[in-house]
């Protein structure tokens, strides 16, 4: 009888471990997917900000897109040199991209860095 109890307890422990591992994998996958969606949104907002700089030499914040909203923080704007950060938050996930660009006749991105 004690052997049955020990084997049963061992099987329950193994079963709980397998379930917890599976749950962690699902949550990790869900988190990674949300992070990718947020990065795509922020990338779209960066493109919108660059388009605004090209067309109007100005950026308004927030940028409102059908997929969501982003805030734009102008770090510096001297002459045609722009340094700004675009951030987006959705369901607790936040992504930010810092851009440095130069506007002459066209806008040229000098650097793009996820922060």
C-alpha positions in Angstrom: 0.0 0.0 0.0 2.8 2.4 0.9 4.4 1.7 -2.5 1.3 2.7 -4.3 1.1 6.0 -2.3 4.8 6.8 -3.0 4.4 6.0 -6.8 1.2 8.0 -6.9 2.8 11.0 -5.2 5.8 10.7 -7.6 3.4 10.6 -10.7 1.5 13.6 -9.4 4.7 15.6 -8.8 6.0 14.7 -12.4 2.5 15.7 -13.8 2.5 19.0 -12.0 6.0 19.7 -13.3 5.1 19.0 -16.9 2.0 21.2 -16.7 4.0 24.1 -15.2 6.7 23.8 -17.9 4.0 23.8 -20.6 2.3 26.8 -19.1 5.7 28.7 -18.9 6.3 27.9 -22.6 2.9 29.2 -23.6 3.3 32.4 -21.6 6.8 33.0 -23.0 5.5 32.5 -26.5 2.6 34.9 -25.9 5.0 37.5 -24.5 7.3 37.2 -27.4 4.4 37.6 -29.9 3.1 40.7 -28.1 6.7 42.2 -28.2 6.9 41.6 -31.9 3.5 43.3 -32.5 4.7 46.3 -30.5 7.9 46.5 -32.4 5.9 46.5 -35.7 3.7 49.3 -34.4 6.6 51.4 -33.3 8.3 50.9 -36.6 5.2 52.1 -38.4 5.2 55.2 -36.1 8.8 55.8 -36.9 8.0 55.7 -40.6 5.1 58.1 -40.0 7.4 60.5 -38.1 10.0 60.4 -40.8 7.3 61.2 -43.4 6.1 64.1 -41.4 9.7 65.5 -41.1 10.1 65.1 -44.9 6.8 66.8 -45.7 6.3 69.4 -42.9 9.7 69.6 -41.1 7.7 68.9 -37.9 6.6 65.9 -35.9 3.4 65.9 -33.8 2.8 63.6 -30.9 1.0 61.3 -30.4 1.0 59.5 -33.7 -2.3 57.8 -34.1 -2.4 54.7 -36.4 -5.2 52.1 -36.8 -3.1 49.6 -34.9 -2.4 51.9 -32.0 -0.7 55.1 -30.8 2.9 56.1 -30.2 4.5 59.0 -28.5 7.3 61.0 -30.0 9.9 62.7 -27.9 12.2 65.2 -29.7 15.6 64.8 -28.1 17.1 67.5 -30.4 16.4 69.3 -33.6 19.2 71.5 -34.8 19.1 72.7 -38.4 18.3 69.6 -40.4 19.6 67.2 -37.8 16.9 65.3 -35.9 17.2 63.0 -32.8 13.9 61.6 -31.6 12.5 58.6 -29.7 9.3 56.9 -30.6 7.6 54.8 -27.9 4.5 52.6 -28.0 2.7 50.7 -25.2 0.0 48.1 -25.6 -1.4 45.8 -22.9 1.6 46.4 -20.7 4.3 45.9 -23.4 6.4 48.9 -24.3 8.9 49.3 -27.2 11.0 52.3 -28.0 13.2 53.2 -30.9 15.7 56.1 -31.0 16.3 57.7 -34.5 18.9 60.2 -35.7 18.2 61.6 -39.1 19.3 64.4 -41.4 16.9 66.3 -43.6 18.2 68.0 -46.7 16.2 67.5 -49.9 15.3 64.0 -48.5 15.4 62.6 -45.0 18.3 60.2 -44.4 18.3 57.9 -41.3 21.7 58.0 -39.7 21.0 55.5 -36.9 18.2 53.5 -35.5 18.5 51.9 -32.1 16.0 50.0 -30.0 16.1 51.2 -26.4 
